[in-house]
């Protein structure tokens, strides 16, 4: 260090080491971004969205069984082979979703035990449901409540579904969703902090390069060292590009999580619980002996989907109407809670408006059904519930469900676009991947530094 030659070598070594540090920091940050998109976009995220179908499939199985038992030999909801086909499809969907949940949580014994319990309980439920449907078919009757023996078996089946299977399925989705949220928080934080670290590491290399060039200019009376100037320019380009890349990746991760994953999961849960709500409406007419219990269950599930303060269904209908009128007048004035309240605050828009309008009509149909049943017009109530034409509950519920599916699809498009953009940005470089560009850039800068100081060192030979 007491000689100029030694100081040149030392300064060049500092630049090379600083460049190596920059490459390590940038590679780690890019790797964190890649891992974040892998977890949210290609691994755990899609699996969690798939397991969200488990609750819907289970509740729809019970809804189909209730419809089949209510209509008997009549023509309406649950009639014919279509309901049995949908029941079988729901069974296959439930099996697939449970297996996906098990795959996602391979290292969590508690979740694994829950999955096994769901599969075991599902087999038991299916046996009871099949028995109830066979007994109902043997009764050879028209629509209306089936014989007491059929109801007794169905009570056991639906009790198992409501007390064990549905809560366990819901907990699986919550647990798996928490896994994704934890992964997102960790990777998003790592990418955001990595952006700062890359900027600081690049600045350190820039300072070291500037110090080397200043020393060479002062010692050898040359204003510009072209190799070092080129290395500086390359560092600035790569550093700025890396910071911009990480900023964009952090934004796309947030977009995929907030506008995509969170909303998909929220609305999917609302759809599944709405289906359970509709099943409670069918059970209200199917089992008059427990009609009050099913009415309370209907109110509870309705408030989970869209909450307005109410102590009974009449108050709920009134509060819902007032809340919907206020929302339509001013979408910024969200006076309701529940899943749709959460979605309305985060992402208001025409898609959600269509869902809320359809949901209000479903509740109006339910109000009519209960009024008819309460005045002794049970057959008319069943006709409103099971009819397949406009104005019937089943028709309006199907229209509501299609609106919900359309809203989920809209958020899924945003989710897929954010993941696709993040993946594409990570792959844009001269080598086809930032994982290859960073070390290549560092190697190139080191070579330029060596090329810049070599002629000056040769002057001492």
C-alpha positions as CSV (number, residue, x, y, z in Angstrom):
1,X,0.0,0.0,0.0
2,X,3.0,2.3,0.2
3,X,3.4,2.1,-3.5
4,X,1.2,3.4,-6.3
5,X,1.1,-0.1,-7.8
6,X,-0.1,-1.6,-4.5
7,X,-2.7,1.1,-4.1
8,X,-4.0,0.5,-7.7
9,X,-4.3,-3.2,-7.0
10,X,-6.0,-2.6,-3.6
11,X,-8.5,-0.2,-5.2
12,X,-9.2,-2.6,-8.0
13,X,-9.7,-5.4,-5.5
14,X,-12.2,-3.3,-3.6
15,X,-14.2,-2.6,-6.8
16,X,-14.2,-6.3,-7.7
17,X,-15.2,-7.4,-4.2
18,X,-17.9,-4.7,-4.1
19,X,-19.2,-5.9,-7.5
20,X,-19.3,-9.4,-6.2
21,X,-21.3,-8.2,-3.2
22,X,-23.7,-6.3,-5.5
23,X,-24.2,-9.5,-7.5
24,X,-24.9,-11.6,-4.4
25,X,-27.4,-9.1,-3.1
26,X,-29.1,-8.7,-6.5
27,X,-29.3,-12.5,-7.0
28,X,-30.9,-13.0,-3.6
29,X,-33.4,-10.3,-4.2
30,X,-34.3,-11.6,-7.6
31,X,-34.5,-15.1,-6.1
32,X,-36.9,-13.9,-3.5
33,X,-39.1,-12.4,-6.1
34,X,-39.1,-15.6,-8.1
35,X,-39.9,-17.6,-5.0
36,X,-42.8,-15.3,-4.2
37,X,-44.4,-15.7,-7.6
38,X,-43.8,-19.5,-7.4
39,X,-45.6,-19.8,-4.1
40,X,-48.5,-17.5,-4.8
41,X,-48.9,-18.0,-8.5
42,X,-47.9,-21.6,-9.2
43,X,-47.8,-23.6,-5.9
44,X,-49.6,-22.9,-2.7
45,X,-51.8,-20.1,-4.1
46,X,-53.7,-22.1,-6.7
47,X,-53.9,-25.1,-4.4
48,X,-55.6,-22.9,-1.7
49,X,-58.0,-21.6,-4.3
50,X,-58.8,-25.1,-5.3
51,X,-59.4,-26.2,-1.7
52,X,-61.8,-23.4,-1.3
53,X,-64.1,-25.5,-3.6
54,X,-64.2,-28.2,-0.9
55,X,-66.7,-26.3,1.3
56,X,-68.9,-25.5,-1.8
57,X,-68.8,-29.1,-3.0
58,X,-69.8,-30.5,0.4
59,X,-72.6,-28.0,0.9
60,X,-73.9,-28.6,-2.6
61,X,-73.9,-32.3,-2.0
62,X,-76.3,-31.8,1.0
63,X,-78.3,-29.3,-1.0
64,X,-78.8,-31.8,-3.8
65,X,-79.9,-34.5,-1.4
66,X,-82.4,-32.2,0.3
67,X,-83.8,-31.1,-3.1
68,X,-84.2,-34.8,-4.2
69,X,-86.0,-35.7,-1.0
70,X,-88.2,-32.6,-1.1
71,X,-89.5,-33.0,-4.7
72,X,-90.0,-36.7,-4.7
73,X,-91.4,-37.7,-8.0
74,X,-92.3,-34.1,-8.9
75,X,-90.7,-31.9,-11.5
76,X,-88.4,-29.3,-10.1
77,X,-85.4,-28.8,-8.0
78,X,-83.6,-32.1,-7.5
79,X,-85.6,-34.0,-10.0
80,X,-84.3,-36.5,-12.4
81,X,-80.8,-37.8,-13.1
82,X,-79.3,-34.2,-13.3
83,X,-79.3,-33.8,-9.5
84,X,-77.7,-37.2,-9.0
85,X,-75.1,-36.4,-11.6
86,X,-74.3,-33.1,-9.8
87,X,-74.2,-34.9,-6.5
88,X,-71.6,-37.3,-8.0
89,X,-69.6,-34.4,-9.5
90,X,-69.6,-32.7,-6.1
91,X,-68.3,-35.9,-4.5
92,X,-65.4,-36.0,-6.9
93,X,-64.6,-32.3,-6.4
94,X,-64.6,-32.8,-2.7
95,X,-62.2,-35.7,-2.9
96,X,-59.8,-33.8,-5.2
97,X,-59.9,-30.7,-3.1
98,X,-59.2,-32.7,0.1
99,X,-56.2,-34.4,-1.5
100,X,-54.9,-31.0,-2.7
101,X,-55.2,-29.7,0.9
102,X,-53.3,-32.7,2.1
103,X,-50.6,-32.1,-0.5
104,X,-50.2,-28.4,0.5
105,X,-49.9,-29.2,4.2
106,X,-47.6,-32.2,4.0
107,X,-45.6,-30.9,6.9
108,X,-48.5,-30.0,9.2
109,X,-49.8,-33.0,11.2
110,X,-52.9,-31.1,12.5
111,X,-54.0,-30.3,8.9
112,X,-53.3,-33.8,7.8
113,X,-55.5,-35.1,10.6
114,X,-58.3,-32.7,9.6
115,X,-58.1,-33.9,6.0
116,X,-58.4,-37.6,7.0
117,X,-61.3,-36.7,9.2
118,X,-63.1,-35.0,6.3
119,X,-62.5,-37.9,4.0
120,X,-63.7,-40.4,6.7
121,X,-66.8,-38.2,7.5
122,X,-67.5,-37.8,3.8
123,X,-67.8,-41.6,3.4
124,X,-70.1,-41.8,6.4
125,X,-72.2,-38.9,5.1
126,X,-72.5,-40.6,1.6
127,X,-73.8,-43.8,3.1
128,X,-76.5,-41.9,5.1
129,X,-77.4,-39.8,2.1
130,X,-77.7,-42.8,-0.2
131,X,-79.9,-44.5,2.4
132,X,-82.2,-41.5,2.7
133,X,-82.5,-41.2,-1.1
134,X,-83.3,-44.9,-1.5
135,X,-86.0,-44.7,1.3
136,X,-87.4,-41.5,-0.3
137,X,-87.6,-43.2,-3.7
138,X,-89.4,-46.2,-2.2
139,X,-92.0,-43.9,-0.7
140,X,-93.3,-43.3,-4.2
141,X,-94.7,-39.8,-3.4
142,X,-95.0,-36.3,-4.9
143,X,-93.3,-33.2,-3.7
144,X,-93.4,-32.2,0.0
145,X,-91.9,-33.5,3.2
146,X,-91.0,-37.2,3.0
147,X,-92.0,-39.8,5.6
148,X,-90.6,-39.6,9.1
149,X,-88.2,-42.5,8.5
150,X,-86.6,-40.6,5.6
151,X,-86.4,-37.4,7.6
152,X,-84.7,-39.2,10.5
153,X,-82.0,-40.6,8.3
154,X,-81.5,-37.2,6.5
155,X,-81.3,-35.4,9.8
156,X,-78.4,-37.7,10.8
157,X,-76.7,-37.0,7.4
158,X,-77.1,-33.3,7.4
159,X,-76.2,-33.1,11.1
160,X,-72.9,-34.7,10.3
161,X,-72.4,-32.3,7.4
162,X,-73.2,-29.1,9.3
163,X,-71.5,-30.0,12.6
164,X,-68.4,-31.7,11.3
165,X,-67.6,-31.7,7.6
166,X,-68.4,-28.0,6.7
167,X,-66.6,-26.5,9.8
168,X,-63.5,-28.7,9.1
169,X,-63.5,-27.8,5.4
170,X,-63.8,-24.1,6.3
171,X,-60.9,-24.4,8.7
172,X,-58.8,-26.1,6.0
173,X,-59.2,-23.1,3.7
174,X,-58.4,-20.7,6.6
175,X,-55.2,-22.6,7.5
176,X,-54.0,-22.9,3.9
177,X,-54.9,-19.3,3.2
178,X,-52.8,-18.3,6.3
179,X,-49.9,-20.3,4.7
180,X,-50.1,-18.2,1.6
181,X,-50.4,-14.9,3.5
182,X,-47.3,-15.7,5.5
183,X,-45.4,-16.6,2.4
184,X,-46.5,-13.4,0.7
185,X,-45.6,-11.2,3.7
186,X,-42.1,-12.8,3.9
187,X,-41.4,-12.6,0.2
188,X,-42.9,-9.2,-0.4
189,X,-40.9,-7.8,2.5
190,X,-37.7,-9.5,1.2
191,X,-38.2,-8.1,-2.3
192,X,-38.9,-4.6,-1.0
193,X,-35.9,-4.6,1.3
194,X,-33.8,-6.2,-1.4
195,X,-34.5,-3.3,-3.7
196,X,-33.0,-0.9,-1.1
197,X,-30.1,-3.3,-0.6
198,X,-29.4,-3.5,-4.3
199,X,-29.4,0.3,-4.6
200,X,-27.0,0.6,-1.7
201,X,-24.7,-2.2,-3.0
202,X,-24.7,-0.5,-6.4
203,X,-23.9,2.8,-4.9
204,X,-21.0,1.2,-3.0
205,X,-19.6,-0.2,-6.3
206,X,-20.1,3.2,-7.9
207,X,-18.2,5.0,-5.2
208,X,-15.3,2.4,-5.4
209,X,-15.2,2.8,-9.2
210,X,-15.2,6.6,-8.8
211,X,-12.3,6.4,-6.3
212,X,-10.3,4.2,-8.6
213,X,-10.8,6.4,-11.6
214,X,-10.0,9.6,-9.6
215,X,-6.8,8.0,-8.3
216,X,-5.7,6.9,-11.8
217,X,-6.6,10.3,-13.3
218,X,-4.5,12.1,-10.7
219,X,-1.6,9.7,-10.8
220,X,-1.3,9.3,-14.5
221,X,-2.7,12.6,-15.7
222,X,-5.4,11.0,-17.8
223,X,-8.9,12.3,-17.7
224,X,-10.8,9.2,-18.9
225,X,-10.1,5.5,-18.5
226,X,-12.5,4.0,-21.1
227,X,-12.7,0.5,-19.6
228,X,-13.6,1.9,-16.2
229,X,-16.0,4.4,-17.7
230,X,-17.7,1.5,-19.6
231,X,-17.8,-0.5,-16.3
232,X,-19.4,2.5,-14.6
233,X,-22.0,2.9,-17.3
234,X,-22.8,-0.9,-17.2
235,X,-23.1,-0.8,-13.5
236,X,-25.5,2.2,-13.6
237,X,-27.7,0.4,-16.2
238,X,-27.8,-2.9,-14.4
239,X,-28.3,-1.3,-11.0
240,X,-31.2,0.9,-12.1
241,X,-32.7,-1.9,-14.1
242,X,-32.5,-4.2,-11.0
243,X,-34.1,-1.6,-8.8
244,X,-36.9,-1.0,-11.3
245,X,-37.4,-4.8,-11.7
246,X,-37.7,-5.3,-8.0
247,X,-40.0,-2.4,-7.6
248,X,-42.2,-3.8,-10.4
249,X,-42.1,-7.3,-8.9
250,X,-43.1,-6.0,-5.5
251,X,-46.0,-4.2,-7.1
252,X,-47.1,-7.3,-9.1
253,X,-46.9,-9.5,-6.0
254,X,-49.1,-7.0,-4.1
255,X,-51.5,-6.9,-7.1
256,X,-51.7,-10.7,-7.3
257,X,-52.3,-11.0,-3.6
258,X,-54.7,-8.0,-2.9
259,X,-56.6,-7.7,-6.1
260,X,-56.4,-11.4,-7.0
261,X,-55.9,-14.0,-4.4
262,X,-57.6,-12.2,-1.5
263,X,-60.7,-11.3,-3.4
264,X,-61.0,-14.7,-5.1
265,X,-60.8,-16.4,-1.7
266,X,-63.3,-13.9,-0.1
267,X,-65.9,-14.3,-2.9
268,X,-65.4,-18.0,-3.1
269,X,-66.2,-18.3,0.6
270,X,-69.2,-16.2,0.1
271,X,-70.3,-18.5,-2.8
272,X,-69.8,-21.6,-0.7
273,X,-71.7,-20.3,2.3
274,X,-74.4,-18.9,0.1
275,X,-74.9,-22.4,-1.2
276,X,-75.2,-23.7,2.4
277,X,-77.7,-20.9,3.0
278,X,-79.8,-22.1,0.1
279,X,-79.6,-25.6,1.4
280,X,-81.0,-24.4,4.8
281,X,-83.9,-22.8,2.8
282,X,-84.7,-26.2,1.3
283,X,-84.4,-28.0,4.6
284,X,-86.8,-25.5,6.1
285,X,-89.5,-26.9,3.9
286,X,-88.2,-30.5,3.9
287,X,-88.2,-30.9,7.7
288,X,-91.0,-28.9,9.3
289,X,-90.2,-30.4,12.7
290,X,-86.9,-28.5,12.7
291,X,-88.0,-25.5,10.6
292,X,-87.1,-23.0,13.4
293,X,-83.6,-24.4,13.6
294,X,-83.1,-24.2,9.9
295,X,-84.5,-20.6,9.9
296,X,-81.9,-19.6,12.5
297,X,-79.2,-21.3,10.4
298,X,-80.4,-19.4,7.3
299,X,-80.1,-16.1,9.1
300,X,-76.6,-17.0,10.5
301,X,-75.3,-17.9,7.0
302,X,-76.9,-14.9,5.4
303,X,-75.2,-12.6,7.9
304,X,-71.9,-14.3,7.3
305,X,-72.2,-13.5,3.6
306,X,-73.7,-10.0,4.1
307,X,-74.1,-8.7,7.6
308,X,-76.7,-6.0,8.6
309,X,-77.7,-5.7,12.3
310,X,-80.8,-7.9,12.8
311,X,-82.3,-10.2,15.4
312,X,-84.5,-12.2,13.1
313,X,-85.2,-12.7,9.4
314,X,-87.8,-10.0,9.1
315,X,-85.3,-7.4,10.4
316,X,-82.7,-8.9,8.1
317,X,-84.8,-8.4,5.0
318,X,-85.6,-4.8,6.0
319,X,-82.0,-4.0,6.9
320,X,-80.7,-5.6,3.7
321,X,-83.1,-3.5,1.6
322,X,-82.0,-0.3,3.2
323,X,-78.3,-1.2,2.9
324,X,-78.6,-2.0,-0.8
325,X,-80.5,1.2,-1.5
326,X,-77.8,3.2,0.2
327,X,-75.0,1.3,-1.6
328,X,-76.7,1.8,-5.0
329,X,-77.0,5.6,-4.3
330,X,-73.4,5.8,-3.2
331,X,-71.0,2.8,-3.6
332,X,-68.6,4.6,-1.2
333,X,-71.1,4.3,1.6
334,X,-70.7,0.7,2.6
335,X,-73.0,0.2,5.6
336,X,-72.8,-3.6,5.6
337,X,-70.2,-6.1,6.7
338,X,-69.6,-9.8,6.0
339,X,-67.7,-11.1,3.0
340,X,-69.5,-8.8,0.6
341,X,-68.8,-5.8,2.9
342,X,-65.1,-6.7,2.8
343,X,-65.2,-6.9,-1.0
344,X,-67.2,-3.7,-1.4
345,X,-64.6,-1.8,0.6
346,X,-61.7,-3.3,-1.3
347,X,-63.0,-3.6,-4.9
348,X,-66.4,-1.9,-5.7
349,X,-67.5,-2.2,-9.3
350,X,-70.2,-3.4,-11.7
351,X,-69.4,-7.1,-11.0
352,X,-70.0,-6.8,-7.3
353,X,-73.2,-4.6,-7.9
354,X,-74.6,-7.4,-10.0
355,X,-73.9,-9.9,-7.2
356,X,-75.5,-7.7,-4.6
357,X,-78.6,-7.1,-6.7
358,X,-79.0,-10.9,-7.3
359,X,-78.4,-11.6,-3.6
360,X,-81.2,-9.2,-2.7
361,X,-83.6,-11.0,-5.0
362,X,-82.6,-14.3,-3.5
363,X,-83.6,-12.9,-0.1
364,X,-86.8,-11.6,-1.5
365,X,-87.7,-15.0,-2.8
366,X,-86.9,-16.5,0.7
367,X,-89.2,-14.0,2.3
368,X,-92.0,-15.0,0.0
369,X,-91.4,-18.7,0.6
370,X,-91.6,-18.2,4.4
371,X,-94.7,-16.1,4.1
372,X,-96.4,-18.8,2.1
373,X,-95.3,-21.6,4.4
374,X,-96.4,-19.5,7.4
375,X,-99.9,-19.1,6.1
376,X,-100.3,-22.8,5.4
377,X,-99.6,-22.7,1.6
378,X,-96.7,-25.2,1.8
379,X,-97.2,-26.5,-1.8
380,X,-97.1,-23.0,-3.2
381,X,-93.9,-22.3,-1.2
382,X,-92.4,-25.5,-2.6
383,X,-93.4,-24.4,-6.1
384,X,-91.6,-21.1,-5.6
385,X,-88.6,-22.8,-4.2
386,X,-88.2,-25.6,-6.8
387,X,-89.5,-23.9,-9.9
388,X,-87.1,-23.6,-12.9
389,X,-88.6,-20.4,-14.4
390,X,-88.0,-16.7,-13.8
391,X,-89.4,-15.7,-10.4
392,X,-88.6,-18.9,-8.7
393,X,-86.0,-19.2,-5.9
394,X,-84.0,-21.9,-7.7
395,X,-83.9,-19.8,-10.9
396,X,-82.9,-16.6,-9.1
397,X,-80.3,-18.5,-7.0
398,X,-78.7,-19.9,-10.1
399,X,-78.6,-16.4,-11.6
400,X,-77.0,-15.1,-8.4
401,X,-74.4,-18.0,-8.4
402,X,-73.5,-17.1,-12.0
403,X,-72.9,-13.5,-11.0
404,X,-70.7,-14.7,-8.2
405,X,-68.7,-17.0,-10.6
406,X,-68.3,-14.1,-13.0
407,X,-66.9,-11.9,-10.2
408,X,-64.5,-14.7,-9.2
409,X,-63.4,-15.0,-12.8
410,X,-62.7,-11.3,-13.0
411,X,-60.4,-11.4,-10.0
412,X,-58.9,-14.6,-11.4
413,X,-58.0,-12.7,-14.6
414,X,-56.3,-10.0,-12.5
415,X,-54.5,-12.7,-10.5
416,X,-53.3,-14.5,-13.6
417,X,-52.2,-11.3,-15.3
418,X,-50.1,-10.2,-12.3
419,X,-48.4,-13.5,-12.1
420,X,-47.8,-13.6,-15.8
421,X,-46.4,-10.1,-15.8
422,X,-44.1,-10.9,-12.9
423,X,-42.8,-14.1,-14.5
424,X,-42.2,-12.3,-17.8
425,X,-40.3,-9.5,-16.2
426,X,-38.1,-11.9,-14.4
427,X,-37.3,-13.6,-17.7
428,X,-36.4,-10.5,-19.7
429,X,-32.7,-10.3,-20.2
430,X,-30.0,-11.0,-22.8
431,X,-29.8,-14.5,-21.3
432,X,-33.5,-15.0,-21.0
433,X,-33.4,-14.8,-17.2
434,X,-32.3,-12.2,-14.6
435,X,-30.8,-15.2,-12.7
436,X,-28.2,-15.3,-15.5
437,X,-27.9,-11.6,-16.2
438,X,-26.7,-10.6,-12.7
439,X,-23.6,-12.8,-12.5
440,X,-22.8,-12.1,-16.2
441,X,-23.0,-8.4,-15.5
442,X,-20.8,-8.7,-12.5
443,X,-18.3,-10.8,-14.4
444,X,-18.2,-8.2,-17.2
445,X,-17.6,-5.3,-14.8
446,X,-14.8,-7.2,-13.1
447,X,-13.2,-7.9,-16.5
448,X,-13.5,-4.2,-17.4
449,X,-11.9,-3.2,-14.1
450,X,-9.0,-5.5,-14.8
451,X,-8.7,-4.3,-18.3
452,X,-8.7,-0.7,-17.1
453,X,-5.9,-1.1,-14.5
454,X,-3.7,-3.6,-16.4
455,X,-2.1,-1.0,-18.7
456,X,-1.3,1.2,-15.7
457,X,0.3,-1.6,-13.8
458,X,2.3,-2.6,-16.9
459,X,4.0,0.8,-16.8
460,X,5.8,-0.3,-13.6
461,X,7.4,-3.3,-15.2
